[in-house]
Amino acid sequence: MFYSDADDPYGQPSVPYQPYREDFDPWLSRSQKLVPSTAAPVRSSQANSSQTRMSKAEALAFVDQCKRWLIAGSIVAFGILGGLVAGQLAGTSSSQAAPGPNTSPTTPSSGGYFQQQGGGGYGFGNGNNWQPPVSSSRTS
Amino acid sequence: MASETVITGNHLYPVRVPPELMHVPSGMAGSHFRAMGTTISVLLPEEHLQHGEEIVRSLFADWEQTLSRFLPESELSQLNRLAGKPVVVSELLFTVLERALMAAEATDGLYDPTLLNQLMQLGYDRSFDELPAELPAVEHSTSPGGRWRDIHIDQALHLVILPSGVGVDFGGIAKGMAVDAALEKLRQEGISTALVNAGGDLAVQGVPVMEQQWPIEVEGKTQSWVIPLHHGAMATSGVSRRHWKQGEQERHHLVDPRTGLPAQSGLWSVTVAAARCEQAEVAAKVAFLLGIEQGSQFLLRYGLAGLFVQGDGSWQAIGSWPKEAMMQEGEKEVRR
């Protein structure tokens, strides 16, 4: 099966049959493929009215190039996104390892039964100004 | 008691201030009641005092009825009588037992909830309020602890099997957990500022209006200090109160599971600050058993702060414990 291309001066099909373009093109969904093409007759009739119109081969080449750019762009975007996620995780870890001045310190063994951060930790206030006690911790 | 006073600058207060005589921050109100063999104190915003006190009082009553080893009909006492048999227990008893076993595991058995028999042999067989200061000598063989490793629990069924001849005494961990649970319950009821103190095991949430912290008295052997707790919990283990004589032997309630006898670490008390009161209670007891050197390492390993008071009255602060508050309190004098 060949395309009938009116712009081909040699009367030859401009592009050989390429079944992967119809059946295995990953950039087209199944529903898109099933839409019958009605553009061909229109293009044939419009071809003479525009001298600057792309040939079929050029159009397909252009589409192929677009696909390559799309694939390359996707790979670059994925890489950037992955880098951002990794950076965020590293930042979170480092911020957790730096306790505030009044909070309980995080230690390598802070997990498990004596985990402090999970319970909100403990902290002391300003010990420079004496205040009367409001309660007492003593041997009971 | 009335002759014990501390002078700090212009402030004068007894060393062992009764809870009802403690300072009450502006906008707050206090309440006190007896439960779990000790005095429970709460500080709450004035507008929440009645509701909040009911919540805390009800919670402690439930916990005591379930977990006291001194009440013959408590669920714990029934469980102890059924040692060796499978028993389905309430969610509360199961939860506390499960946490106690976790604490035992985390401390390599230095916290041991299965020392009931050892305590009974040492004479601590009734509520401390009813315990005479002197008991007759009793011939008995001492045995170390560690039987907590033989307790079987099934979480799905809330099933517990104690080893035959073994009894559970939760000690302070139940009080600490009750304090944490009370604060959580208050928080659920929309009371975000509170202090709950169960005989010296305390925890706070929020800060009173116009205040920046909760000044907490920490009692030493010859003096006391005021430590500014901002958030978290604090608990003290020591031998100043629960001690007695058995024949010629001095006894106290902090039994070392490695020997089955009262600990001889040379310490008077250990106070620990932690995120939760349960953790502070267990850590204070374990640090006391370990002594000042190993106990300090233990606290540092878990990022805890603590104060060790030795038998001669000297002290050592560990971790982020606010030493500046201790130094400033050096002006204090104790009259006896």
Interface residues (C-beta under 8 A of the other chain):
Chain A: N102 S104 P105 T106 T107 S109 S110 G112 Y113 F114 Q115 Q116 Q117 G118 G119 G120 G121 Y122 G123 F124 G125 N126 G127 N128 W130 Q131 P132 P133 V134 S135 S136 S137 R138 T139 S140
Chain B: T8 G9 H11 Y13 R16 V17 P19 M22 H23 V24 P25 M28 T38 S41 L43 M102 A103 E105 A106 T107 G172 K175 L195 N197 A198 G199 G200 D201 L202 Q212 Q213 W214 P215 I216 E217 V218 E219 V226 I227 P228 L229 H230 H231 G232 A233 M234 A235 T236 S237 G238 V239 S240 R241 R242 S269 T271 A273 A274 A275 R276 Q279 V282 A283 L300 R301 Y302 G303 L304 A305 G319 S320 W321 P322 E324 A325 M326 Q328 E329
